[in-house]
Amino acid sequence: MSYYHFQAADAEPFGSFEVFYVETWETHSTDFSAGWYWQACFPGCLPDGEPCGPFDSEAEALADAQSTEA
């Protein structure tokens, strides 16, 4: 698991997200496929929203997370 900062259009960092890999992930409402995911959160805190993915690589998950913020 790796933590990163979102970046604004002016390259100022803000917020935080993690990128992680799971083999399988079953919750009470959703089954997640194996792969790389990203999720908004701060280290040591609960995540903010559902994870995005799966992606084939950590680089793809990271690129997607960074492209979703303005």
C-alpha contacts under 8 A as a table, 3 or more apart, distances in Angstrom:
res1	aa1	res2	aa2	distance
1	M	18	E	6.48
1	M	19	V	5.66
1	M	20	F	4.58
1	M	21	Y	7.34
2	S	18	E	5.37
2	S	19	V	5.35
2	S	20	F	6.72
3	Y	16	S	6.75
3	Y	17	F	5.60
3	Y	18	E	4.31
3	Y	19	V	6.52
3	Y	42	F	7.93
3	Y	43	P	7.27
4	Y	16	S	5.59
4	Y	17	F	5.43
4	Y	18	E	6.19
4	Y	19	V	7.96
5	H	13	P	5.66
5	H	14	F	5.75
5	H	15	G	5.61
5	H	16	S	4.39
5	H	17	F	6.24
6	F	13	P	5.63
6	F	14	F	5.33
6	F	15	G	5.73
6	F	16	S	5.98
6	F	17	F	7.22
6	F	65	A	7.64
6	F	66	Q	6.00
6	F	69	E	6.84
7	Q	10	D	7.66
7	Q	11	A	5.23
7	Q	12	E	5.44
7	Q	13	P	4.38
7	Q	14	F	5.96
7	Q	66	Q	6.96
7	Q	69	E	7.18
7	Q	70	A	7.63
8	A	11	A	5.10
8	A	12	E	5.29
8	A	13	P	6.32
8	A	14	F	7.17
8	A	69	E	6.92
8	A	70	A	5.49
9	A	12	E	7.40
9	A	70	A	5.71
15	G	40	A	7.85
15	G	41	C	7.72
15	G	42	F	7.42
16	S	40	A	6.00
16	S	41	C	5.53
16	S	42	F	5.33
16	S	43	P	7.99
17	F	38	W	6.68
17	F	39	Q	5.41
17	F	40	A	4.08
17	F	41	C	4.90
17	F	42	F	6.48
18	E	38	W	5.48
18	E	39	Q	5.51
18	E	40	A	6.46
18	E	41	C	6.64
18	E	42	F	7.94
19	V	36	W	7.00
19	V	37	Y	5.66
19	V	38	W	4.33
19	V	39	Q	6.73
19	V	58	E	6.92
19	V	61	A	6.83
19	V	62	L	6.77
20	F	36	W	5.63
20	F	37	Y	5.48
20	F	38	W	6.38
20	F	58	E	7.48
21	Y	34	A	7.46
21	Y	35	G	5.56
21	Y	36	W	4.38
21	Y	37	Y	6.23
21	Y	58	E	7.84
22	V	25	W	6.65
22	V	33	S	7.94
22	V	34	A	5.42
22	V	35	G	5.77
22	V	36	W	6.68
22	V	37	Y	7.94
23	E	33	S	7.25
23	E	34	A	4.37
23	E	35	G	6.61
24	T	31	D	7.60
24	T	32	F	6.08
24	T	33	S	5.61
24	T	34	A	5.01
25	W	31	D	5.86
25	W	32	F	5.00
25	W	33	S	6.89
25	W	34	A	7.55
26	E	29	S	7.92
26	E	30	T	6.10
26	E	31	D	4.42
26	E	32	F	6.17
27	T	30	T	5.23
27	T	31	D	6.15
32	F	54	P	7.88
33	S	54	P	6.64
34	A	54	P	6.83
35	G	53	G	7.35
35	G	54	P	4.83
35	G	55	F	5.59
35	G	56	D	5.98
35	G	57	S	7.43
36	W	53	G	6.38
36	W	54	P	5.13
36	W	55	F	4.84
36	W	56	D	6.28
36	W	57	S	5.94
36	W	58	E	5.79
36	W	61	A	6.22
37	Y	51	P	6.08
37	Y	52	C	5.42
37	Y	53	G	4.65
37	Y	54	P	5.29
37	Y	55	F	6.36
37	Y	58	E	7.80
37	Y	61	A	5.88
38	W	51	P	5.60
38	W	52	C	5.40
38	W	53	G	6.83
38	W	61	A	6.00
38	W	62	L	7.11
38	W	65	A	6.62
39	Q	47	P	6.65
39	Q	48	D	7.17
39	Q	49	G	7.22
39	Q	50	E	6.69
39	Q	51	P	4.57
39	Q	52	C	6.27
40	A	47	P	5.96
40	A	48	D	5.37
40	A	49	G	7.00
40	A	51	P	7.72
41	C	45	C	6.54
41	C	46	L	6.51
41	C	47	P	4.49
41	C	48	D	5.52
42	F	45	C	5.41
42	F	46	L	7.50
42	F	47	P	7.31
47	P	50	E	7.79
53	G	61	A	7.07
54	P	61	A	7.79
55	F	58	E	7.30
55	F	60	E	6.06
55	F	61	A	5.67
56	D	60	E	6.79
56	D	61	A	7.94
57	S	60	E	5.27
57	S	61	A	6.52
58	E	61	A	5.17
58	E	62	L	6.13
59	A	62	L	5.08
59	A	63	A	6.06
60	E	63	A	5.11
60	E	64	D	6.13
61	A	64	D	5.17
61	A	65	A	6.23
62	L	65	A	5.20
62	L	66	Q	6.24
63	A	66	Q	5.21
63	A	67	S	6.08
64	D	67	S	5.11
64	D	68	T	6.32
65	A	68	T	5.48
65	A	69	E	7.26
66	Q	69	E	5.97
67	S	70	A	7.56
